[in-house]
Amino acid sequence: MTYSTLGIGGENAPSTGEPTAEQIRFFETSIRPLLSDHCYECHNDETSEGDLRLDSLSGMLTGGKAGPAVVAGKPQSSLIVTAISYRDSELRMPPEGKLSDQQVADLTRWVEMGAPHPDRGKVKVALPRGTVDLAAGRKHWAFQPLNDSTMPRSDESANTLANPIDAFIGDQLDRNELIPLGRADKRTLIRRATFDLIGLPPTPEEIEAFVADESETAFDVVVDRLLNSPHYGERWGRHWLDVARYADSNGLDENAAHGNAWRYRDYVVQSFNEDKPYDQFVVEQLAGDLLDSGDNSELRHQRLIATGYLLLGPKVLAEADERKMEMDIVDEQIDTIGRGLMGMTLGCARCHTHKFDPIEHADYYALAGIFKSTKTMESFKTVARWNEVLIADSDEMARKNEHERIVTEAKQKIDTRIAAAKRELTPTKGETVPEDIEKRFPEATRSELKELRDQLEQLEASAPEMPTAMAVVDGVVADVAIHIRGSHLTLGETVPRRFPRVFAKDAQPLLPSDSSGRLEFARWLIDEDHPLTARVMVNRIWRWHFGKGLVPTVDNFGLRGEPPTHPELLDWLAVQFIQNDWSIKSMHRLIMLSETYRRSSSFDANNAKVDSDNRYYWRCDVRRLEAEAIRDSLLAVSGTLDRTMGGRLLATPNRELVFNHTSTDTSNYDTRRRSIYVPVIRNHLYDMFQLFDYADASVLSGNRNTSTISPQALFLMNSEFMTSVSNSMAERLSGADVDRDQRIARLFNEAFGRSPTETEVQQANDFLAQFQTEGNEVTPKHAWQALCQAIVSSSEFVYVK
């Protein structure tokens, strides 16, 4: 077998033709001794560190974990040359010290010759490590076409099978001899649904209306009401912001304010409220700037804002190596898109072919070309600046133009007055014009000019602030060379922009030479034949409803991810998603109107023996509320929640440092707005969010953890925030014109969505009486405040059944 038959003749084969005697002599006298003295000890047939052998031509061409050590004829692409040159701070060989300049030159020259070697004719196979078997890779379940599975039969009642989800779930329950629990009671169900869809507790009035409605469609009405609430977008928009790694500051070295990130956040909330089709949502975020918006400037601005998705990640803004910074940003974008939209860890192929998934090293750099051809940064100079675009409307532009006209006139007035004053001067014979001729002007003229300049300064300072947004646009279109071992200092073959080959059933689409290819990439993602995009999103929706995905590893559908527990259901949901015009609200209705969703969360010992983790959904899992829902619920039941939507809360001006650990802290979390509007400061998160398992805003997260730690209880018991909200609750209850038992009932209904039992009423009364007699300074208000805090600190308040 020859190099050409292996498909690597152009990249990794020695030069054509037999090496000359002079070339072999050069290898034997200058190269082999060098390798023997400095390399063989660690890279031989017995000790091959990094799986790399340098004692044979085959070993050098095949390479180790980092890729081929030698690319014949291409020293700039050869890792061995990079290593001995010490130009890469992370790859320096030999480790005990750099070779002499002559040795470096000799080894570089040998690679340039085509790596002549005595074994040239004996080497038959030199496949680089990590070569991908695409045919085998395509057999993985996640890369198979969507299968609109036939609904399985089930022994459950016809009423249960009215929703196909229950047939799929029921089939697995039957196979595992599990008996599903019945429906949750109405009070439990409306509390569950209300938190699921709007992230707030239902009001007592909403609960009583649902309990009183005995019609078959009572729960349908509740679901539709919640989906039509403006608070729905705030709840589900927050879920998406986890995937988009949203933050109001950059983090890392320069924690500068993302002063306009809120525009993207509001775009997301609005998109969910409008039930924007998910395929459109994806395209706008990846390529909104490339869509034709016609004369609709508002639509064009919204689509520009949508591309903030590509900009929100943290960046090392003070990175001295501009090329490294650029490729680090591209890498962060590829990783976010890969895991967020495709459930694929594409970023793992930056340094070498993916170790587990059928993603080639070249696949990564084919995608990198798309995003390197995108203008993400305005400047890479220290301190680097991310790109922003003007989104002013016609009235704002008119004000800007008018202001510029007035400023121009003011400047002309000053210039005219100076010119006139110069003409009025009587020149002295032989005198040269002084550098500052204005010193010779009369006092009155100088005073007049000072006044005019003061007015100009005030005018310039009063310029109307034009709205801008974090957004990308197309940059200089160019393909990218493979970065061997991920380093921009060692470049291999240039790869045309394209999509990963494992997904290409036919020929790759030809990307335009005059644009980045982002639009084509986005449309490829939302093609109904793409095996991942719909699967990944319906799995996310399922996870956000049930606390776990049908694919438990929601961000990884690759070979190292977990397989789906219900593969047929996953595919059926994905097909329904596409057929229903990618409507997320339709998916909510489908899921929430199933018996699977409405099950009780009670315990069954027999089922638990078979399925202790409830993988097959015989019950509804009890779940703790997320940090935002806990905070928003506390504000809601205290009557202090500010329901104003949208806008900016970050006080720090755009691009200025919002926080560092030595001198600056301009963060401020003192607001009663919903938690989605609380600024997300990387490296300095709001303490309540940190305590209750908020997502790491530096990376995407589709699967938040839930911990139980003592500081959470201490926060609920002792924090100023808890004292404040419980005081407000006590004031509301004290002001109600009802007796004490009725106030206790109101407290339980607002906090737990249910009436208290007789025992609980008696316990609350005993608590109030005992609390008031323990000290002379304790007032009834203090007693009620303590009772309110005890109620909202309980597990029943922060958990949903």
FENSUL-V288906 format. One record per backbone hydrogen bond with DSSP energy under -1.0 kcal/mol. NH is the residue of the N-H (numbers start at 1). CO is the residue of the C=O. If there is no record, write none. Layout:
NH:CO ; NH:CO
This chain:
7:4 ; 8:3 ; 12:8 ; 24:20 ; 25:21 ; 26:22 ; 27:23 ; 28:24 ; 29:25 ; 30:26 ; 31:27 ; 32:27 ; 35:31 ; 36:32 ; 37:33 ; 38:34 ; 39:35 ; 40:35 ; 42:39 ; 43:39 ; 44:47 ; 49:42 ; 51:48 ; 52:49 ; 54:43 ; 60:56 ; 61:57 ; 62:58 ; 63:59 ; 64:67 ; 65:50 ; 67:64 ; 69:60 ; 70:60 ; 73:111 ; 74:71 ; 77:74 ; 78:75 ; 80:69 ; 82:78 ; 83:79 ; 84:80 ; 85:81 ; 91:88 ; 93:83 ; 97:94 ; 104:100 ; 105:101 ; 106:102 ; 107:103 ; 108:104 ; 109:105 ; 110:106 ; 111:107 ; 112:108 ; 113:109 ; 114:111 ; 115:110 ; 120:117 ; 122:119 ; 123:119 ; 129:62 ; 134:132 ; 137:133 ; 138:134 ; 139:136 ; 140:137 ; 143:140 ; 144:141 ; 149:147 ; 161:157 ; 162:159 ; 163:160 ; 166:163 ; 168:164 ; 169:165 ; 170:166 ; 171:167 ; 172:168 ; 173:169 ; 174:170 ; 175:171 ; 176:172 ; 177:174 ; 178:173 ; 181:618 ; 184:598 ; 189:185 ; 190:186 ; 191:187 ; 192:188 ; 193:189 ; 194:190 ; 195:191 ; 196:192 ; 197:193 ; 198:194 ; 207:203 ; 208:204 ; 209:205 ; 210:206 ; 211:207 ; 212:208 ; 213:209 ; 218:215 ; 221:217 ; 222:218 ; 223:219 ; 224:220 ; 225:221 ; 226:222 ; 227:223 ; 228:224 ; 229:226 ; 232:229 ; 235:231 ; 236:232 ; 237:233 ; 238:234 ; 239:235 ; 240:236 ; 241:237 ; 242:238 ; 243:239 ; 244:240 ; 246:241 ; 248:680 ; 250:256 ; 256:254 ; 257:656 ; 258:248 ; 259:257 ; 261:258 ; 263:260 ; 265:261 ; 266:262 ; 267:263 ; 268:264 ; 269:265 ; 270:266 ; 271:267 ; 272:268 ; 273:269 ; 274:270 ; 276:271 ; 278:582 ; 281:277 ; 282:278 ; 283:279 ; 284:280 ; 285:281 ; 286:282 ; 287:283 ; 288:284 ; 290:287 ; 291:288 ; 296:293 ; 297:295 ; 300:296 ; 301:297 ; 302:298 ; 303:299 ; 304:300 ; 305:301 ; 306:302 ; 308:305 ; 309:306 ; 310:307 ; 311:308 ; 312:308 ; 317:315 ; 319:316 ; 322:320 ; 325:321 ; 326:322 ; 327:323 ; 328:324 ; 329:325 ; 330:326 ; 331:327 ; 332:328 ; 333:329 ; 334:330 ; 335:331 ; 336:332 ; 337:333 ; 338:334 ; 339:335 ; 340:336 ; 341:337 ; 342:337 ; 342:338 ; 344:338 ; 346:344 ; 348:345 ; 349:346 ; 350:347 ; 354:359 ; 359:357 ; 364:360 ; 365:361 ; 366:362 ; 367:363 ; 368:364 ; 369:365 ; 371:367 ; 372:368 ; 373:369 ; 375:473 ; 376:374 ; 378:385 ; 379:385 ; 384:317 ; 385:379 ; 387:376 ; 389:469 ; 391:467 ; 397:393 ; 398:394 ; 399:395 ; 400:396 ; 401:397 ; 402:398 ; 403:399 ; 404:400 ; 405:401 ; 406:402 ; 407:403 ; 408:404 ; 409:405 ; 410:406 ; 411:407 ; 412:408 ; 413:409 ; 414:410 ; 415:411 ; 416:412 ; 417:413 ; 418:414 ; 419:415 ; 420:416 ; 421:417 ; 422:418 ; 423:419 ; 424:420 ; 431:428 ; 439:436 ; 440:437 ; 441:438 ; 446:442 ; 447:443 ; 448:444 ; 449:445 ; 450:446 ; 451:447 ; 452:448 ; 453:449 ; 454:450 ; 455:451 ; 456:452 ; 457:453 ; 458:454 ; 459:455 ; 460:456 ; 461:457 ; 462:458 ; 463:460 ; 469:389 ; 471:387 ; 473:375 ; 475:373 ; 482:493 ; 484:490 ; 486:483 ; 487:484 ; 490:487 ; 492:482 ; 495:480 ; 503:500 ; 504:501 ; 521:517 ; 522:518 ; 523:519 ; 524:520 ; 525:521 ; 526:522 ; 530:527 ; 536:532 ; 537:533 ; 538:534 ; 539:535 ; 540:536 ; 541:537 ; 542:538 ; 543:539 ; 544:540 ; 545:541 ; 546:542 ; 547:543 ; 554:552 ; 556:553 ; 557:343 ; 561:558 ; 565:550 ; 570:566 ; 571:567 ; 572:568 ; 573:569 ; 574:570 ; 575:571 ; 576:572 ; 577:573 ; 578:574 ; 579:575 ; 580:576 ; 581:578 ; 582:577 ; 583:580 ; 587:583 ; 588:584 ; 589:585 ; 590:586 ; 591:587 ; 592:588 ; 593:589 ; 594:591 ; 598:594 ; 600:182 ; 608:604 ; 609:605 ; 611:607 ; 614:611 ; 620:600 ; 623:800 ; 625:798 ; 630:626 ; 631:627 ; 632:628 ; 633:629 ; 634:630 ; 635:631 ; 636:632 ; 637:633 ; 638:634 ; 639:636 ; 640:635 ; 641:635 ; 642:672 ; 655:257 ; 656:653 ; 658:255 ; 660:664 ; 666:658 ; 671:669 ; 677:674 ; 678:675 ; 684:681 ; 690:686 ; 691:687 ; 692:688 ; 694:689 ; 699:696 ; 701:242 ; 712:709 ; 714:710 ; 715:711 ; 716:712 ; 717:713 ; 718:714 ; 719:715 ; 723:719 ; 724:720 ; 725:721 ; 726:722 ; 727:723 ; 728:724 ; 729:725 ; 730:726 ; 731:727 ; 732:728 ; 733:729 ; 734:730 ; 735:731 ; 738:736 ; 743:739 ; 744:740 ; 745:741 ; 746:742 ; 747:743 ; 748:744 ; 749:745 ; 750:746 ; 751:747 ; 752:748 ; 761:757 ; 762:758 ; 763:759 ; 764:760 ; 765:761 ; 766:762 ; 767:763 ; 768:764 ; 769:765 ; 770:766 ; 771:767 ; 772:768 ; 783:779 ; 784:780 ; 785:781 ; 786:782 ; 787:783 ; 788:784 ; 789:785 ; 790:786 ; 791:787 ; 792:788 ; 793:789 ; 794:791 ; 798:794 ; 799:795 ; 800:623
